[in-house]
Amino acid sequence: MPDAKQPRGEFSLIAQYFSTLDKSSDVVLGNGDDGAVLQLKTGEELVVSVDSMLEDVHFPRNSPPADVAYRAVAAAASDLAAMGARPLAMTLALSIPHADDAWLSDIRSGLSDAVSDFDLPLVGGDLTRGALSLSVQVMGAVPSGQAIRRDGARPGDLIYVSGSLGDSAAGLALIEGRLTGDVQAADALRARFWRPFPALDLGVSLRRQATSAIDVSDGLLADLGHIAEASKVCVYVDSALIPLSQALKSVVSTEQALSWALGGGEDYRLCFTLPESVPPPEGSIRIGCVESGSGVRCDAAGEIDGYRHF
């Protein structure tokens, strides 16, 4: 992050870079007061989630600020997709070492793209001085009783994912210089890391159909473990069914691609279970089934584990 030219106050920075991203029919009162005011439709419930991203933990130092901002919002919005919630609004707690106009302008650009792409107006937050981090709280709405939870999977259900897996882990390896590949494939994989696109429309369409859902953030097997635990079932994953992109297969071995697909995380795809009688949404890929028992079974799991903070 570039050095600041001169010190300025928190509120002037907020007014300059973050004050006009709060427009939506669901927003009664946006930025500028002690709190935002949102309106729910009759018969709706509120869904709330928060995600934090820290420099050198979730993204490398000196990363492109617009991409950092977009990725932070996408990661948080992916939780709304997993719950089947329509987006309402978000808040951002941003900590920065110092204020730099060019850097903040790029952050605003990434936020503006995310506001538009995910229909998530920025209605408030906080700006502080400190180590670079972004904490995004997202709010969504679901009809009463229709939130998709983790505890509804039943033996006999089939397991699906919304797209290819492992691309984000490969993208990070390319960004950090641990991997090389042809230009077209490398660009596609880096884009999957920097600009994931949460399956918000798919999540809404799965209300009253999916018995459980989760977004793939910590790694497919780790995230399915949460469904298995909450639903008190065993989930079986067939490695031969795992979708791998052509870009990923062109830069690493099949073994490495599968390892990243099962444990790499941060793909922000939707993983969900459906009764066998329910036709899957177009574009979804079946990867396994739900069985009686507990835990996660996968023929290729080996030592694969998901992301752990501690």
NORNOR-V280037 format. One record per pair of residues at least 6 apart in sequence whose C-alpha atoms are under 7 Angstrom apart, sorted by the first residue. I is the first residue (numbers start at 1). J is the second residue. Records with the same first field share a line. If there is no record, write none. Layout:
I=J ; J
This chain:
1=62 ; 103
2=100
3=100
4=98 ; 99 ; 100
5=100
10=127
17=104 ; 105 ; 108
18=108
19=31
21=112 ; 121 ; 122
22=30 ; 31 ; 121 ; 122 ; 123
23=121
24=121
26=38 ; 39 ; 88
27=37 ; 38 ; 39
28=37 ; 38 ; 39
29=36 ; 37 ; 38
30=36 ; 37 ; 123 ; 124
31=123 ; 124
36=123 ; 124
43=143 ; 144
44=141 ; 142 ; 143 ; 144
45=141 ; 142 ; 143 ; 144
46=139 ; 140 ; 141 ; 142
47=85 ; 139 ; 140 ; 141
48=138 ; 139 ; 140
49=76 ; 79 ; 137 ; 138 ; 139
50=76 ; 135 ; 136 ; 137 ; 138
51=76 ; 135 ; 136 ; 137
52=134 ; 135 ; 136
53=72 ; 133 ; 134 ; 135
54=132 ; 133 ; 134
55=61 ; 132 ; 133
65=103 ; 106 ; 107
66=106 ; 107 ; 109 ; 110
67=110 ; 194 ; 195
68=194
69=107 ; 110 ; 111
70=110 ; 111 ; 114 ; 195
71=194 ; 195 ; 196
72=134 ; 136
73=114 ; 136
74=196 ; 197 ; 198
75=268
76=136 ; 137 ; 138
77=138 ; 198
78=198 ; 199 ; 215 ; 268
79=215
80=140
81=198 ; 199 ; 200 ; 203
82=148 ; 203 ; 213 ; 214 ; 215 ; 270
83=147 ; 148 ; 149 ; 203
84=142 ; 147 ; 148 ; 203 ; 204 ; 206 ; 207
85=140 ; 141 ; 142 ; 147 ; 203 ; 204
86=140 ; 141 ; 142 ; 204
87=119 ; 120 ; 139 ; 140 ; 141
88=120 ; 139 ; 140 ; 141
89=120 ; 121 ; 122 ; 123 ; 138 ; 139 ; 140
90=120 ; 121 ; 122 ; 123 ; 136 ; 137 ; 138 ; 139
91=122 ; 123 ; 124 ; 125 ; 136 ; 137 ; 138
92=124 ; 125 ; 126 ; 134 ; 135 ; 136 ; 137
93=125 ; 126 ; 127 ; 134 ; 135 ; 136
94=126 ; 127 ; 128 ; 133 ; 134 ; 135
95=127 ; 128 ; 129 ; 130 ; 131 ; 132 ; 133 ; 134
96=128 ; 129 ; 130 ; 131 ; 132 ; 133
97=129 ; 130 ; 131 ; 132
98=129
115=121
146=207 ; 208
147=207
148=207 ; 210 ; 212 ; 213
149=212 ; 213
150=212 ; 213 ; 214 ; 227 ; 230 ; 231
151=212 ; 227 ; 230 ; 231
152=211 ; 212 ; 231
153=211 ; 212 ; 231 ; 273
154=233 ; 290
155=233 ; 290 ; 291 ; 292
156=275 ; 276 ; 289 ; 290 ; 291
157=273 ; 274 ; 275 ; 276 ; 289 ; 290
158=273 ; 274 ; 275 ; 276 ; 286 ; 288 ; 289 ; 290
159=272 ; 273 ; 274 ; 286 ; 287 ; 288 ; 289
160=271 ; 272 ; 273 ; 284 ; 285 ; 286 ; 287
161=269 ; 270 ; 271 ; 272 ; 284 ; 285 ; 286
162=269 ; 270 ; 271 ; 283 ; 284 ; 285
163=243 ; 269 ; 284 ; 285
164=243 ; 244 ; 245
165=243 ; 244 ; 261 ; 267
166=257 ; 260 ; 261 ; 264 ; 267
167=189 ; 192 ; 248 ; 267
168=189 ; 192 ; 193 ; 266 ; 267
169=260 ; 264 ; 265
170=189 ; 248
171=189 ; 190 ; 192 ; 193
172=190 ; 193
173=179
174=180 ; 186 ; 190
175=190
181=251
185=247
189=247
196=267 ; 268
198=268 ; 269
199=269 ; 270
209=274
210=272 ; 273 ; 274
211=273 ; 274
212=272 ; 273
213=271 ; 272 ; 273
214=223 ; 270 ; 271 ; 272
215=268 ; 269 ; 270 ; 271
216=223 ; 265 ; 266 ; 267 ; 268 ; 269 ; 270 ; 271
217=265 ; 266 ; 267 ; 268
218=265 ; 266 ; 306 ; 307
219=262 ; 263 ; 264 ; 265 ; 266 ; 306 ; 307
220=262 ; 263 ; 265
221=262 ; 263 ; 306
222=305 ; 306
225=295 ; 296
228=234 ; 235 ; 294 ; 295 ; 296
229=295
232=294
233=290 ; 291 ; 292 ; 293 ; 294 ; 295
234=290 ; 291 ; 292 ; 293 ; 294 ; 295 ; 296
235=289 ; 290 ; 291 ; 295 ; 296 ; 297
236=288 ; 289 ; 290 ; 296 ; 297 ; 298
237=287 ; 288 ; 289 ; 297 ; 298
238=287 ; 288 ; 298 ; 299
239=298 ; 299 ; 300
241=286 ; 287
242=287
248=257
249=257
259=304
263=304 ; 305 ; 306
264=306
265=306 ; 307
